[in-house]
Amino acid sequence: MKDKELIIGLDIGGTAVRIAVGALSFNEKGEKKTNVLAAVYCPSEGMHRGNIVSIDDVVSSISNCIDRTERVLGMPLESVWVGISGSHIISHPTHGVVGVARSDSEITVGDVERALEAARTVATPSNYEILHVIPKSFAVDGQSGIKDPVGMMGIRLEVDAEIIQGLSSQIRNLTKCVYRTRLEIEDLVFSILATAEAVLSAKQKEVGCVLVNIGASTTSMVVFEESDILHTAVLPVGSEHITSDIAIGLRTSIDIAEQAKIDFGTANAKSVNKKDEINLRDCGAVDDEIVPRKYIAEIIEARVEEILETVDAELKKIGRSGLLPGGIVLTGGGAKMPGLVEVAKRKMRLSASLGYSTGISGTTDKINDLSFTTAIGLVLWGAAAITGDESSQFTYLLKKFTKVEGVTSKLKSIIKSFFD
């Protein structure tokens, strides 16, 4: 296999760097299939709440993960699709209007590109850069709800889009970290959108749902309805906060608290018998220390409820609290907590389920690992962008209608000049 056939997703999280490597194949009918060849993770250093706080530590973490992946594959990595997240990411709706250029009033791709350019010309803070302008729907002479206006007849073309921006310094720092490992960057992708590629079905996006990715230090969410993005947010709370709560509650170390959470934790305190006890020596403590398991569950449940209440507060902003037929889909490493689905159903007043990667195959068990959904989603995003897959709305529309260079193209000459 040639290197150019590989599609590589790089997810840099608060506790781990994850790399997923996929390859495209086609059956006799020409149908696309994406196979995961490798999925590797390494501990992450230098990140705090999704933001880079030490470039050297992040570079070292990425390099270690690259080395492991290359040993598994038996070939070098060359370019990656990089996920970006963090509390600095913001999004908001935008609108663009242009007149159709051709004298016969037929709408062309060029007209759509100009409409998206008009949508980009919003008041952007000087310290922010645009990551994505995602077209949601178009209107031709007042007729709304059009997904692809090319070829239609009209005089006035409008577009409703979602614009996603990131702090310039964080974008540049992330780009610099990846280039220092000698990898090329295909593009930066807002991580929760890539996760949605791996986890959500077209039906879920159509009827309306919220995808929640519970990471170590942040929780990302995206709301869909009628296959459009309604809202995205990155919340500054994650599973590390649960560990800290346990450490404070039990007056023990973070390492012991983390092990207690993994081995004995549950988010549903009602499911734990009051008489159940655990010995912290089994979690790494030096001395015997018996604590009620229900007490740990109550600590976990309180923080999980806080996370879900914060998600619900975001839904209230857009008038969708308790009103999404597709329910809440939970993914990410923090979603592995037993009892989480039951608590989510109760607090969110919605159906709830765990979000596993779909539409992908492979021999590695990491395909079914909730913490790898973003890395796998980046592979699927790259596959859709390369093939122009119309079933993937975001990547297809971005590929078809935007010639605007991505943020990585703008930064490439600047950042890479330090290492050439």
N, C-alpha and C positions, 0 to 999 in steps of 0.2 A: 504493500500500500504506500502511496506517495503521501508526503506530509501535507500537501495542499488539499487532500481529501478529508483530512481530520477537521473536526469542529470542536473547539475547546472552550469550555466555560470556566471562568475563574471567579469564585465567590470568596471575598475577604471578609470574614466575620469577626466578631469580638473575641471569640474563644478559639476559632479554628479557621484555617484557610482550606478551601475545598476546590478541587479541580475535577471536572468531569470531561471525558474525551469521548466524542461520538463520531460516527462515520455514516454517511448517506449510502443507501442502496435502493435499487428499484427492481420491482418484480416484472414479469413479462407484460403486464398491463400498463407499465409505466408508473405504478403507484409508489410513492415515496415511503421509505422506512428508515428510521433512525436507530442505530444500534450503539449502545454504550460499550466502549472497549475497556474503559478504566474509570474508576472513581476513587480518588485518594484525598486524604485530609491530613493536616498537620496542625499542631497547636499554634495559635496566633498570638503575637505580641505586638505592642505598639498601637493598639486600637482602643478607643474609649467612646462608648455610646455611638458607635458607627463612624467616628471621626478619627483621623490619623493624628497621633500625638508623638510618635517617634518614627521617622522615615527609615532609619537604619534597622529597627526591629521589624518593621513591616516587610522591608526588602528581604531580610534574613528568613522570615516566615514563608514568604512566597517562594524564595529560592529552594528552601528545604522541600516544599511540596512539589515543586517542579522536578527536583532530583528524584524524588520517590516515583512520580508519575512516569518519568522517562525510563526508570528501571523496569517498571511494570510493562510499558509499551515496547521497550527495546528500540526506541527511536527518539530523536530530539523534538521538542515542541518549538514551534516558530511563532504562532500568532494566537491570540485569545480574544474572546468576548468577555468583557469585564463587567461585573455587576457593581453598581454604586448605590449606596443607601446612606442613612444617617439623618439625624434630626435637622440638618441644614437643607434637606430637599423640600421644596415647596411646589405646589401645583395650583392652577386656577384655570377656569374656562376662558376662552377668548373667541373673537369673532372677526372674520375677514370678508370684505365685499369688493368685487371687481366687476368691470364690464367685460363682456365676451369680445375677444379681439377680432375674430373673423367676420368678414362682411356677410357671409351666409348664416351667421349666428350659431354655427356648430361649435360646441365646447371641446376644447383640446386639453391635452395634459398640461400644456403651457399655461392655459387659463387657471387650471387647478393649482399649479405651482405659484402663480401670482396671488391667488386667493390665500394660500397658506403663508406666503410672504407678508401679505397684509395682516394676517392673524398674528404673525410674529412681532409686528411693530407695536407692541404694548410697552407700557412703562416698566422697564426692567431695572431693578436696583443695580447700581454701578458695580457692585461686588458680586453679582450673580451672572451665571451663564446659562443659556438654554440647552437642556439635554435632549428633550423631545418636543415636537409639536405634532400631536396625534390627532388627525382628522376624525371626527365622530360622525358627522352627517353634513350633507350639502343641501342647499336650496337653489332651485332654478326658477327665476321669475316668481318667487314667492311660494313655489311648491317645495315643501320641506320633506325631510326624511329620506333623502336620496343618498345612497352609499357610494355610488360611482357615477358621476355625471358625464364622463367622457363619451362623446358621440351624441349627446342630447342637444336639442335646439333651445336657445334662450338668449337673452340679452344681459341679464344680471345674474351673477353667480355669487353665492354666499357660502361660507363654511363655518361650522361650529367645531372648535377644536379644544383640546386640553393641552396646555403648555406646562411643561415640567422643567424646573430650574434648580440649579445647585450652586452652592457657594463656590466662587471661582478658586479660592485658595485650596479648598478641599479637593476640587476636581484636578487642579494642577498637582497637588501632592500625590494623589492616587495615581495619576498618569506617570509622574516621575518615578514612583516606586516600581511600577510594572516595567518601565523602560530600563531601569537600572538592573533588571534581571535579564536584559537583552531580548525580551519578548516584544513582538509587534502587537499593537492593539487594533483589532478589527473595529470595535466601537465600544463606547460606554453605554450600558443599559440600566435604567432604573430597576433595581433588583426585584421589587414586588411585581412589576410587569412581566419580567422573565419567569418568575414563579408561577404567575397565572397561566403562562403558556404550557407549563408542565402539569398543572393541577386541575384547572377548570375545563369543563366541557363547553362546547358551543351552546348547549341547552341551558346550562347554568348561567352563562353570561347573558343569554337572551331573557330569561324569566326574571333575573335580578338576584344577586347574591353579594356577599362580602367575603373576601379572602383575607385572612389574618395570619401573618407570618410572625411567630413569637421567637425572636432571636435571643441572644445572650443579654444584650444591653438595650436593645430597641425592639419595638413591635411595629411592623409595617402592615398597612392595610390598603386595599383597593376595592371600590364598590362598582359593580357593573349593573346595567339595566339596558335592555334592548340592544345588547352587545356593545354598548358604549360605556366609557369610563364616566362615572358620575363624580367620583371623589377619590383622592389618595391622601394618605397621611403617614408620617413616621413618628411614633410615640416614644418618648424617652424612658421607657420601662420595659424590662424583659425578665428572663428567667434568672439572671444573676441577682436581681433584687429579691427573688424568692430565697435564694441561698443566703443572702445577707440577713434576711429576716429570721431565718432558722438559726443562723450563728448567734444573732443577738438574743433570740428567745431561749436558746439552750446554753448560752454563755460558753460557746465553744469556738473552735477555729473554722475558717471558711472551708478548708479541705474536708473536715469531718462533717460539716453541715451539708456540703455538696454530696458526699457519699450517702449520708442519711436520706437526703432528698431522692437520690437515684434508687437506693435499695428499698426504702420503706415509705416513700412519700406518695400521697394521693391528694388530688384537689377536692375530693368529695369526702368531707369529714364524717358525714352520716354513715358512710359505708364501713367505718372503723369501729370495732368493739372497744368500749371504754376500758376493758381489762387488758387489752393488748399493750405489751411493753417491748422496748428494744434496748439493747445494750450498746452504748456508743463505742465500746471497745471493738465491736464488730465493724465499726465504720472508721477505725483507725485511731481511736483514743487510747492513751497509755493505760489508764485505769478504768475499772468497771464503773459505769454510770448508767443507771436505769432511768429511762424517761418514757412517758406514755406516748404511744404511737399516735393517738388521737390528737394530742397537743401539737405534734408536728403537722398533722393534716389540717388542723384549724389555722395554723400559721400560713400554710400554703394556700388554703382556700381563701383567706382574707386578701392575699396579694393577687391571686388569680381573679377574684371578683373586682378588684380595683382595675386591673388591666382591661377586663371586659366592660366595666363601666366607662372607662376612657374611650374604648371603641364605640360604645353606644352613644356617648356624647358627640362623637364625630358623625354618627348616623343621624342624630337629631338635628345637626346643622343643615342637613340636606333633606330633612323630612322623611327619612327612611327607617327610623327606629321601629323595629318589630314589623316592618312592612316589606320584607324581601322574601318572596316565595322560595328562592333557591337556598335560603338560610345562610348560615355562617360556616365557612370552611376553614379549618385550623391546620396549619402546617408549621414547619420549622422545628428546630431542636426542642424548644420549649413546649411544643404540642405533644411530646411523648409522655407528658405527665398523666398517669392514670386518673380517671374521674373527670378529666377536663371537659369532655363532651357533655356529660350530665350537667355540670355547672353552667356551661355555655347555654344549654337549652333553657335552663331556669332563669338565668340573668338576662339573656338577650331576647327571650320570648320568640325564638326562632328555632327551626330545625338546625341541627349541628352535626358535623361529620369531620373526620380527619382527611386531609388532602394529600394523597399519594400521587407520585408521578404516573402519568398515563401517556399513551401514544408513543412509547419508546420500549425497546427491548434490549436485553443484554444478559450476560452471565453473572455479573456482580450483584451481590445482595444489596448494594447501596441504592439500587433503583427503588427499593421499597423503604428506604431510610428517609424519614421526614426532614432530617437536617440537610439532605442533599437535593431538595426540590429546586432550590434557586440555581445551583450549578447545572443541574440537568435542564432546567428551564432556559438557561443561557445557551445550551447546546441546541435546543429546539428553536430558539429565537434565531440563532445563526443559520440553522438549516432552512428556516422559512425565508429569511432574508436572501440567502444564496439562490434558492430555487424559485422565489417569487410565489410562494404558496398562498393562494387566495383564501384558503380556509383559516389562515391566521391573519385576522383583520389588521392588527397593529403593524406587523412587519411587512405585510403585503402593501398596505397603503403607504407606509413610509418609503418602501422600495420604489413604488410606482410613481408617487407624486412628489417626492422631494429630491431635488438635486443639491440642496443646501448641504455643504460639508458638515459632518458631525463635529462635535466639540473636540474630539481627539485629533482630527485633521488640522484644526486650527492650532492646537498645541504641539503637534508632532515636531515641527521644525524647531520650535523653541526649546522643548524639553530634551529632545534627542541630541541637540547641539552640545549639551554638557557631557555626553558620553561617547561622542564620535572622535 
